[in-house]
């Protein structure tokens, strides 16, 4: 009886998933693997084309760099927030997630004003005589990475804060009492215990950076990534099957990364073991 009740409770959600996720996904990917029979020729053509491969490599490079920088910046920030008093912790968390409350188009235009040739950075560098002519910061991979980090760093911070809040302060005190300084204690005690949260945060950042469209479109100029390439294929060229192939590759990469990193996180997370 209880099992039937569970299935009845799950049924509405399952129906929504099937109607709005499974069926559209099947309709998108089916033409890429079936053409008078099962075939992977369209995917093989993608990987044989040097131009397509360059876009894939650029997308992976941007995603990996953004993820690494978010981990480096987000982990110490999360540790500081997790050790603040509760009233300050709530305020700092609110400040951390504030970029998520702003429209991505608005955020991107803000970075255009900062990174442009007449933007804030070039204006200051010219004013102080550090450069002779404006630097090309906008419409580069660098600008995409900056915008991506700004977009997804809050996800990393929030994820790691949730893990570090559960680490007892006595761990640091015990390490310091044995002769370790705070940096050594953090690296050898807090960081290993936070790895599951860091990995989960890395998954969120990587998958978000891999599939981001607005930021690369507005900040990247002619630096095409997979998400913007899908738009060009579908809307400019009318090649919906080609766009579906790119979407399929993105889905495969995302699933592989999530599977691998979640497996690592599960092995590292020993908190539930006796």
N, C-alpha and C positions, 0 to 999 in steps of 0.2 A: 504493500500500500504506500509506504514511504517513497519507494523508488518511483512509483507512478506519479506521486505528487511532485517529486524533484523534476521529472521529465516535463510535467505540465508547466512548472515554473520556468523551465529552460526554453520551452517551445517558442514563446514570443521572440526572445532574443535570437534563437537559432534561425527563425524565419526571417528576421531582419538581416542577419548576416548572410543568409543564402541569397535573398532577393537583391540586397544592395552591395554585397561584396563578392560572393562566390560566382554568381551568374555574370555580372559585368566583367570580372576578372577572367572567367572562362571565355567569354566572347572576345575579349581583347587578345588573349594569348593563343586561342585556337587557330586563327589564320596564320600564325607564325610557325606552326609545326605541322600543318596539314595543307597539302596541295596535291590533290589526286593521290593521296597516300601520306603516311607519316614521313616527315623530312625535317632535318636540321640545317638545310642548305642556307636559309636566310641568316641564321646565326653564324654559320661558317663564313658567309660573305662579309658579315660585319667585322669579324676578327681578321679577315684578309685585307681589309681596306685600311691603309696607313692613316688616312685622315680620321676615320672613325676611331681607330686605336688611340690616336693622339688626344681626342676628346675624352675617351675613357680614362686614359692615364692622367690627364689634367684634373678630371673630376676626382679620381682617387687621391691624387697628390693634395689637392685642396682639402679634401675630407680628412685625410690622415694628419696633415699639419694642423688643421683647426682643432682636431680632437686632442692632439698632443699638447697644444698651447692651452686649451681649456682645462686639461688635467693639471698642468703646471700652475696655472693661475687659480683654478678653482679649489684645489685641495687645501692649500694653506689658508685661503679665505674661508672655506667651510670649517676648518679647524678653529679659526679665531671666532667665528660666529657661534659655533657649538659650545665654546667655553665662556661666552658672555652671560651676564644675568638675563633672566627670561624677558624682562621688559626691553632690554637693548637687543636681545636676540630677535624678537618679533619685528622690531624696527629695521634691523639690518637685513632680515629676510625679505621684508617688504621692499626695501631699497634694491635688493638683489634681483627680485623678480619684476621690478618696474619696467625694464625694457620689453618684457613679454606682454605688457599691457598697452604698448604703443604699436600702432599699425606698422607692418614691415615696410610699406612704401615710404612712410614718414621717416622711419629710421634710415632707410637707404638714402633719401634725399638729404638728410642731415649729414651723412658721411660724404655725400657729393660736395656739400659746402665746406667740409673739413679738408678733404683730400684734393680738391680741384686745384688747378694752376693758380687761381685767384682765391683759393681757400685759406682757412685759418693757418694750417701748418706752413704752407709756402709763404704766406704773408709774414709770419713771425720769423722764419728763417732768413728771408730777404731783409727784414727790418734790422736784424742783428748782424747782418753781413756774413752769415754762415754759408750762403750759396750766392752765386752770381745770376742764376736764372732759375725759374720755377722747376721743381722736380716733377717728373711724370709719376704720380702716385695713383691717379684715378684711371679706371678702365684697364686695370692690370690684374694679374692673379693676386697680387698683394692686397689690392682693395677688396677683392672677393673674400679673401681670408679674413681680413679685418672685420668686414661686415658679418661674416659667418660666426666668428668668435663672439662678437657683440651680441649676436642673435641667440646663440646656444650656451654661452657661459652660465647664465642663470640656471639652466637645467642641470649642469654639472654641479654647481654649488648646492642647490636644493637637495639633489640626490645624495651627495657626500655628507651634508649636514645631518641628514636623517640617520646615517650610519654612525657618525662620530658622536652624536648625542648619547648613544648607548654605550660608549666606551668610558669606563670609570676613570675619574681623575687619579685614583690611586695607582693606576698603571704608570703614569708619568712620574709620580712621586717615588714609586718603587725604583724606577730606572735611575732617577736622579740620586736617590740614596745609595745606589751602587756605583756612583761615580760618573754617570753619563750626564753631559750637558743637555740643554733643552732640545737643541737641534738633533743631536745623536739619539736622544730618547724618542723624538718624533719620528725619525727615519727608521728606527729599529723596533719601535713598539706600536705607535699609533698608525703609521702608514701601512704596515702589513695587515693590521686588523681592519683597516678601511678599504683594502683592495677590492672586496666584493662590490661595495658601493661605487668605487672609482670605475670599475669595469662596467657596471650597469650605466653609470653616467656617460662613459665613453661610447657605449652602444647608442644611447640617445643622441649624443652629439654627432657621431659618425653617420648614422642613418639620416639624421636631419640635414647634415651638410651634403650628403650624397644626393638627396632628393630636393634640395632647396631650389626654388625658381626665381622668386622676386629679387633677392639679393644679387645673384650672378647676372640677372638680366639688366638691372639698373646700374650696378657697379662694375660689371665686367667688360662692357663694350663689345668688342669682337672676340673676347675670350669665351668661347662657347663651352658649356658643360652639358652633361647628359640631359638635365631637365630642360634647358633652353633648346637643346637639339631636338627633343621630342616635339616641342612647340613648332619649330621650324619645319620639321618633317610633316607634321599633321596639318598645320594651318597655312604655311607658305607653299609647300610642295604638293600637298594633298596626298602624301604617301602615308596612309594610315597604317598599313602593314609594317612599313619601316619603323614608324613611331612605336608600334606595338612590340617590335623586336627589341628596341632600346629599353622600353618599359620592362620587358621580360628580363633583360640582362640586369637592370637595376634591382628588380625583385629578387633575382637569384643572389646577387652580391649582398643585398640587405639580409636575406634569410641566412646565408652562410656566416656573415659576420655576427649576427645575433646568436646563432647556434653555437659558434665557437666561443664567443666571449661569455655567453651565459653558462656554457659548460665549465669554463675556467672559473667563473664566479661561484658556481655551485660547489666545485672542489675546494675552493679557498674559504668558503663560508662554513666555518666549523662551530658557529655559535649555537646551533640547535642540537649539537651532539652532546651526549653525556660523557 
